[in-house]
Amino acid sequence: RGRGPPPTTSTAMATPFAPSAARVLRGARGAIAGGSDSTRGGARMRFGVVRSAIVVGRARSSRSSRSSLLVTRAGSKYSLVAAGANLPHPDKVDKGGEDAWFAKIGPDGGGAMYLADGVGGFNEQGVDPGLYARVLTYEAAKAFDAAKKNPLFSPDPVKIMREAQENTKLPGASTCVLVSCDGTKIRAANLGDSGFRVIRGGRVVRASDPQEHYFNCPYQLAYEPLSEDTDLASDALTYEIDVVPGDLVVLGSDGLFDNVFDEEIAEVATAAAFSVAGAGALSAARASAEALARTARNHAEDPLFESPYALDAAKEKASAGGAKRSGPLGMLNAFAAGAASAVTGKKLGGKMDDITVVVGAVVATDAAKEDIAAAGKLTAKLQETADKVRKRAAGEEAKTLRSVNLRNEMDAALKEKVAEKEAKVKAEKAAPPEFPKAVIDKMDAATVRKLLEERGLPTSGKIDRLRERLGAVKRK
């Protein structure tokens, strides 16, 4: 989770699924072995790992002065050959955890990766947040596929995320990160504390930024008709990043980033890819994803590991917990309020959580037909499973729509009653008095009291006050 200055070099360094693997292995080992420690926000950054992203959305633009030196072959088009790994929280193994991931690639290359982390607080309401996350990734992939049919298609990750949010009509909430490959770039959108890293030559050269309302309360998507205070896809940070064959693009839920520093993410992913050298890009992606998930779980189980989460929690405690406790879905994250107060500032260990990692290996499309075909078979299996989940979700979706319709009907009825009452009050104010003031002034006290009594109004008081009271009576 550490950050630092832009890379000192932007030379493309391949991994085993790109040319000159032996030469690059020596370079990667050199990158991993050297460097110095630095810190930012309490999160240690070792070996000079970089966390600097080209943010083209709501976040501040942070373009490296070296980014223009990235070399890509004219006319080439790259693809993401992706695989994922998931280790549910030990208490959530039976239902597969609450994270979700999806990766798709067609015969023409390109490719996209999707990851969502369901908000566990919904369990207390009898809602499975994992279902929301799974349907969200399904709908994102569906929206992306539909958009590609447009001959003028240009990847817009926020639009894809917005359509996914609108079409996931379920209770629950989730973070979301989407990454697609377009030409020689990846385009991404990230909302919440999931995120991505781009690894090149054994180093993290680009990274997304987390979004939190306050400590341990990330931005989250939900179905707006059910959760009017939800965050929106338009709140996501967007990125456009040049990539080269041999890069590894790592998507992770907070179960990864809370337990593993960036330098170790780069080291583990690169080493895992080299461990299956020659087996192809899909094998490299799968090995990297599984190794990262195992590393995160090992740290989560280690009570003495000084994890990124522990250091962030210590920093929160040091700041006296002054962050706001307001924000979308904040009540469902109320448990976060006490998290920092339990921190002693010592080595506190990792954070047990669902851990999901998706790794995309960047390949040149025209030189990786076999890898793309293998990834296409994985896509077909993932799609088959996703279709089943989407079908099972239809029942919950129907309940949600009935609840929304009932709520809308109740809101409409309440608005109608309020409108009727306001109209009645307005009509009464506009009605002429039952007795003109000149007539009342000529009445004696007995007559005034009798008329007030007949209308159920108080009859005690001075005559001037009684005449005023009678004059306020409107004609019916």
Disulfide bonds with the S-S distance in Angstrom:
none
